[in-house]
Structure formats: structure tokens, C-alpha cells
Amino acid sequence: MAITLRPEHERAITQAIQSGAYHSPDEVIERALEVLRSEDQWFSRNKNAINRKIERAIAQLDCGEGIPGEELRGRLDKRKAAWLAQQKRS
């Protein structure tokens, strides 16, 4: 199978190798595919819960229970930062 990479992807692979974390393009791509599979599996396991949360949020918006955009962004930024910190500890 021949794959044509966009220049930005080639640069990303080169940077990953230069970081010392990988020794070859194959290793970088293998790791990327592992992450993709892991994320796909997580999504598959959590799809129903995600859909329920989306439906609940839509119902709340329909009832006028929404959060102003800036407040929502702030909350999401805090949750993301907490999640990233947890990932670094794991």
C-alpha cells in the first residue's frame, strides 16, 4: 500500500523522530494508529452515554436553562485542564 502524506504530516513525523521518542516513520504511524484505535474503542463504549448527555443538554436549552457562552467556555477550559493534568499523572 502506498500512502501519500501531506507536507504537514511529514513534518510531524520528522519532529516525532527528532524528539527521540521514535526511531522510524513506521514507529510514529504505529503509535498514531494505536491511539486512534484506543479513542475509537473509548467512543464506542461511551457512545450511548454521550448521546444521553447531548439529549439532556438540548432539552435544557429548550427550557431556557442554557449557560452563557463565555461561562460555558470557562467551565470547559477548567475541565479540560483538569483532564490533561490527570492524563499526565497516569
N, C-alpha and C positions, 0 to 999 in steps of 0.2 A: 504494500500500500504506500503510495507516495502522498505526502502531505505538503501543501504549500503554506508557509507561515507568513503572516503579515510582519512587516518590519518591527512593530512594537512588541510582538510576541517573541521574535528572535532576540530583541534587546533584553526582554525579561528573562529569557532562558540564559543568555550570556551573563547577565547580572547575578543570577542564582548560582551559576558555576563559579563566577569570580568571588562570590561570598565565601566559598569554601564548603558550603553545605552539600554540594552535589559535585560529582566528577564528570558527568556527561549529560548531554541533552536528554538521553534516554531516561536517566535518573530523575531529571526535572519533570519530564512528562509523566513518568510512572507515578511520582508523588502527586502531581496535579490530578491524575485520574483517580488515585486513592481518595483524595479529598472530595472530588466530585461524587464518587460512589457513596462515601460516607454522608455527604449532605443529602443526596437523593434518598438514601435509606432513612435518614432522620425525617425528611419531609414526608416520606411515605408513612412512617409510623405516627406522625403528628398531624397528618392532613385533616382528619376529622375534627380534632380539637381546634386547629387553626380556623377551619370553616365555621365552627360554632362561635368562636370569638368574633369573627368578622360579622356574622349574622347578628350577634348581640350588639356589636358596635353600631351597625346600621339601624337597628331598632332604637337604640339610644338616641342616635342623631334624629331619627324620625320623630321622637318625642321631645326634641329640643334640649337634650341632655349633653350636647357636644361640649368640647373643651376648645377655647380659643387657640388658634394656630400656634402662636408663639409659646403659649403654656405647654401645648402638646409637644412641640419640638424640644422644649427644655426637658420635659419628662423623658422623652425618648432618648435624648442625649445622655441623661443620667443613667438610664437603664443600660444603654449600650456601653458606657464607660464601666459600669459595674460588671457587665458580662465579659468585657475584654480583660478586666483585671482578674476575674475568676479563671479565664482561659489561661492566663499567664501563670497562675498558681498551680493549675492542674498539670 
